[in-house]
C-alpha cells in the first residue's frame, strides 16, 4: 500500500526541519490518512482517505 489518499492522491512530501540555530535536516510530511468504508463506483470499499477529503464532503460514506 502506498501512503496516498485514494480520492485526491495526496501523498508524502519532503521538506526541511529548521532548528533554532537554523541548521536544516531532511524530513517527510505525511498526510493524515484514515481507513474509511466509502462507496466507490456503487460498491462499498475500505480505502485510505485524507481528513481534508472527509471534512470537505468529497467522500460518501457507505452504510
Buried (B, 14 or more C-beta within 10 A) or exposed (E): EEEBBBBBEBBEEEEEEEEEEEEEEEEEEEBEBEEBEBEEEEEEEEBBBBEBBBEEEBBEEBE
